[in-house]
Amino acid sequence: MIEWAADPETARASGRLALIYFFMKDRPVCRMMEEETFADAEVARVVTESFAAVRLDIEAWPELFEKTIGGRGGLAVAVVDGEGDVVSALNGYATPRVLLRMLEKSRKGYAALVAAKESGRPFELGETYRELGSLRRAEECYRKSLTGVQAAPSHERLSRVRVLRGRIVEARTHLEAARKLGVAG
């Protein structure tokens, strides 16, 4: 059984990566996530051993939900570090297998994320965020590298991320810019 902290500060004090579960009361999909995914013995073991777990009602924490996940929704999970930086995020319901994959990828990939942050190269940092599933943070990094030698690949990556985030019109704009700069799409 997972012991959930009531606020993010408790998790940060643990010194471990935090799994934040954003939910909305009385939503069947949230109840399903709790009864199927978080009740799974392997999920509970991995979360308890490797993460600080936080369960937050979106309606009580709307600013944190917006900052962490963005957009709308009634269910999401995110892995964040001690600074509150989003390592990985999933919107909507996740089966135990999908959640376990995300947690393992986050845990194993965190060292690469720290190294990419230290490199000071936004494009490479964006690539690491994208690989870990933190699309919003990847997008921010790609935007920072839209000038100079990384402009064409940054536009191309922004196009892909925008599609994944459901922003097709914006994706087309970046794809056209990438093509003009010589990246085929």
ROPA-172654 format. One record per residue (C-alpha): residue number from 0; residue in three letters; x, y, z. Coordinates in nm, 3 decimals. Layout:
(NUM; "ALA"; (X; Y; Z)) ...
//
This chain:
(0; "MET"; (0.000; 0.000; 0.000)) (1; "ILE"; (0.126; 0.345; -0.092)) (2; "GLU"; (0.145; 0.603; 0.184)) (3; "TRP"; (0.058; 0.934; 0.022)) (4; "ALA"; (0.193; 1.266; 0.149)) (5; "ALA"; (-0.057; 1.549; 0.166)) (6; "ASP"; (0.163; 1.817; 0.010)) (7; "PRO"; (0.465; 1.850; -0.220)) (8; "GLU"; (0.688; 1.996; 0.053)) (9; "THR"; (0.677; 1.670; 0.247)) (10; "ALA"; (0.799; 1.488; -0.062)) (11; "ARG"; (1.075; 1.741; -0.131)) (12; "ALA"; (1.204; 1.700; 0.224)) (13; "SER"; (1.253; 1.327; 0.156)) (14; "GLY"; (1.538; 1.394; -0.090)) (15; "ARG"; (1.393; 1.146; -0.340)) (16; "LEU"; (1.219; 1.197; -0.671)) (17; "ALA"; (0.849; 1.252; -0.607)) (18; "LEU"; (0.556; 1.089; -0.779)) (19; "ILE"; (0.271; 1.337; -0.781)) (20; "TYR"; (-0.073; 1.195; -0.851)) (21; "PHE"; (-0.319; 1.467; -0.953)) (22; "PHE"; (-0.684; 1.362; -0.928)) (23; "MET"; (-1.035; 1.503; -0.908)) (24; "LYS"; (-1.287; 1.376; -0.658)) (25; "ASP"; (-1.577; 1.166; -0.778)) (26; "ARG"; (-1.424; 1.096; -1.120)) (27; "PRO"; (-1.465; 0.730; -1.218)) (28; "VAL"; (-1.134; 0.726; -1.403)) (29; "CYS"; (-0.953; 0.847; -1.089)) (30; "ARG"; (-1.121; 0.581; -0.879)) (31; "MET"; (-1.017; 0.325; -1.142)) (32; "MET"; (-0.657; 0.448; -1.128)) (33; "GLU"; (-0.654; 0.408; -0.751)) (34; "GLU"; (-0.827; 0.069; -0.747)) (35; "GLU"; (-0.633; -0.085; -1.035)) (36; "THR"; (-0.302; 0.092; -1.085)) (37; "PHE"; (-0.200; 0.219; -0.744)) (38; "ALA"; (-0.339; -0.092; -0.573)) (39; "ASP"; (-0.116; -0.313; -0.789)) (40; "ALA"; (0.146; -0.481; -0.566)) (41; "GLU"; (0.438; -0.409; -0.800)) (42; "VAL"; (0.338; -0.042; -0.845)) (43; "ALA"; (0.307; -0.002; -0.468)) (44; "ARG"; (0.647; -0.165; -0.412)) (45; "VAL"; (0.828; 0.050; -0.670)) (46; "VAL"; (0.666; 0.373; -0.555)) (47; "THR"; (0.734; 0.299; -0.187)) (48; "GLU"; (1.097; 0.196; -0.244)) (49; "SER"; (1.204; 0.461; -0.493)) (50; "PHE"; (0.978; 0.766; -0.474)) (51; "ALA"; (0.811; 1.004; -0.235)) (52; "ALA"; (0.440; 0.977; -0.317)) (53; "VAL"; (0.208; 1.278; -0.315)) (54; "ARG"; (-0.167; 1.268; -0.384)) (55; "LEU"; (-0.316; 1.609; -0.474)) (56; "ASP"; (-0.670; 1.712; -0.560)) (57; "ILE"; (-0.646; 1.929; -0.873)) (58; "GLU"; (-0.918; 2.162; -0.743)) (59; "ALA"; (-0.715; 2.231; -0.427)) (60; "TRP"; (-0.384; 2.270; -0.615)) (61; "PRO"; (-0.476; 2.430; -0.953)) (62; "GLU"; (-0.159; 2.643; -0.980)) (63; "LEU"; (0.067; 2.345; -0.919)) (64; "PHE"; (-0.130; 2.136; -1.168)) (65; "GLU"; (-0.094; 2.411; -1.431)) (66; "LYS"; (0.277; 2.452; -1.361)) (67; "THR"; (0.345; 2.079; -1.359)) (68; "ILE"; (0.107; 1.937; -1.619)) (69; "GLY"; (-0.053; 2.234; -1.794)) (70; "GLY"; (-0.382; 2.240; -1.973)) (71; "ARG"; (-0.696; 2.074; -1.853)) (72; "GLY"; (-0.774; 1.737; -1.717)) (73; "GLY"; (-0.890; 1.545; -1.421)) (74; "LEU"; (-0.609; 1.293; -1.387)) (75; "ALA"; (-0.232; 1.301; -1.433)) (76; "VAL"; (0.087; 1.173; -1.276)) (77; "ALA"; (0.426; 1.339; -1.277)) (78; "VAL"; (0.770; 1.260; -1.146)) (79; "VAL"; (0.939; 1.572; -1.014)) (80; "ASP"; (1.276; 1.636; -0.854)) (81; "GLY"; (1.350; 1.828; -0.534)) (82; "GLU"; (1.336; 2.159; -0.719)) (83; "GLY"; (0.990; 2.082; -0.857)) (84; "ASP"; (1.123; 2.027; -1.210)) (85; "VAL"; (0.912; 1.781; -1.407)) (86; "VAL"; (1.118; 1.479; -1.503)) (87; "SER"; (0.829; 1.292; -1.665)) (88; "ALA"; (0.451; 1.328; -1.693)) (89; "LEU"; (0.150; 1.125; -1.805)) (90; "ASN"; (-0.196; 1.266; -1.864)) (91; "GLY"; (-0.497; 1.047; -1.802)) (92; "TYR"; (-0.534; 0.690; -1.688)) (93; "ALA"; (-0.227; 0.464; -1.687)) (94; "THR"; (-0.230; 0.088; -1.647)) (95; "PRO"; (0.012; -0.059; -1.392)) (96; "ARG"; (0.249; -0.161; -1.674)) (97; "VAL"; (0.249; 0.186; -1.829)) (98; "LEU"; (0.306; 0.357; -1.495)) (99; "LEU"; (0.587; 0.117; -1.403)) (100; "ARG"; (0.758; 0.189; -1.736)) (101; "MET"; (0.732; 0.564; -1.671)) (102; "LEU"; (0.869; 0.531; -1.318)) (103; "GLU"; (1.161; 0.315; -1.429)) (104; "LYS"; (1.246; 0.549; -1.717)) (105; "SER"; (1.233; 0.849; -1.481)) (106; "ARG"; (1.449; 0.685; -1.218)) (107; "LYS"; (1.710; 0.557; -1.463)) (108; "GLY"; (1.711; 0.871; -1.678)) (109; "TYR"; (1.737; 1.128; -1.400)) (110; "ALA"; (2.120; 1.126; -1.400)) (111; "ALA"; (2.118; 1.206; -1.774)) (112; "LEU"; (1.877; 1.493; -1.706)) (113; "VAL"; (2.106; 1.637; -1.439)) (114; "ALA"; (2.403; 1.611; -1.678)) (115; "ALA"; (2.203; 1.777; -1.960)) (116; "LYS"; (2.108; 2.064; -1.727)) (117; "GLU"; (2.474; 2.113; -1.638)) (118; "SER"; (2.575; 2.118; -2.006)) (119; "GLY"; (2.397; 2.448; -2.060)) (120; "ARG"; (2.282; 2.340; -2.407)) (121; "PRO"; (1.905; 2.389; -2.441)) (122; "PHE"; (1.860; 2.160; -2.743)) (123; "GLU"; (2.031; 1.865; -2.571)) (124; "LEU"; (1.832; 1.933; -2.255)) (125; "GLY"; (1.514; 1.935; -2.463)) (126; "GLU"; (1.610; 1.599; -2.612)) (127; "THR"; (1.655; 1.452; -2.263)) (128; "TYR"; (1.322; 1.589; -2.141)) (129; "ARG"; (1.150; 1.451; -2.451)) (130; "GLU"; (1.303; 1.106; -2.399)) (131; "LEU"; (1.184; 1.106; -2.037)) (132; "GLY"; (0.830; 1.215; -2.130)) (133; "SER"; (0.839; 1.571; -2.001)) (134; "LEU"; (0.703; 1.724; -2.321)) (135; "ARG"; (0.620; 2.063; -2.175)) (136; "ARG"; (0.976; 2.109; -2.048)) (137; "ALA"; (1.117; 1.978; -2.378)) (138; "GLU"; (0.914; 2.237; -2.563)) (139; "GLU"; (1.051; 2.516; -2.343)) (140; "CYS"; (1.408; 2.406; -2.417)) (141; "TYR"; (1.353; 2.376; -2.792)) (142; "ARG"; (1.207; 2.727; -2.796)) (143; "LYS"; (1.528; 2.856; -2.638)) (144; "SER"; (1.732; 2.707; -2.921)) (145; "LEU"; (1.536; 2.846; -3.216)) (146; "THR"; (1.827; 3.064; -3.321)) (147; "GLY"; (2.172; 2.964; -3.437)) (148; "VAL"; (2.285; 2.623; -3.552)) (149; "GLN"; (2.009; 2.438; -3.365)) (150; "ALA"; (1.723; 2.636; -3.521)) (151; "ALA"; (1.622; 2.379; -3.785)) (152; "PRO"; (1.623; 2.073; -3.557)) (153; "SER"; (1.455; 2.276; -3.282)) (154; "HIS"; (1.169; 2.367; -3.515)) (155; "GLU"; (1.141; 2.004; -3.623)) (156; "ARG"; (1.132; 1.881; -3.262)) (157; "LEU"; (0.884; 2.153; -3.165)) (158; "SER"; (0.662; 2.034; -3.446)) (159; "ARG"; (0.667; 1.678; -3.310)) (160; "VAL"; (0.607; 1.786; -2.951)) (161; "ARG"; (0.321; 2.013; -3.052)) (162; "VAL"; (0.154; 1.719; -3.230)) (163; "LEU"; (0.192; 1.504; -2.919)) (164; "ARG"; (0.037; 1.781; -2.711)) (165; "GLY"; (-0.255; 1.820; -2.955)) (166; "ARG"; (-0.152; 2.153; -3.107)) (167; "ILE"; (-0.159; 2.068; -3.477)) (168; "VAL"; (-0.176; 2.422; -3.622)) (169; "GLU"; (0.129; 2.529; -3.421)) (170; "ALA"; (0.304; 2.207; -3.526)) (171; "ARG"; (0.257; 2.296; -3.892)) (172; "THR"; (0.415; 2.638; -3.838)) (173; "HIS"; (0.728; 2.480; -3.688)) (174; "LEU"; (0.742; 2.211; -3.954)) (175; "GLU"; (0.731; 2.476; -4.227)) (176; "ALA"; (1.010; 2.670; -4.053)) (177; "ALA"; (1.220; 2.352; -4.026)) (178; "ARG"; (1.171; 2.279; -4.397)) (179; "LYS"; (1.277; 2.633; -4.490)) (180; "LEU"; (1.592; 2.584; -4.284)) (181; "GLY"; (1.670; 2.256; -4.457)) (182; "VAL"; (1.526; 1.984; -4.233)) (183; "ALA"; (1.297; 1.746; -4.422)) (184; "GLY"; (0.977; 1.649; -4.243)) 
//
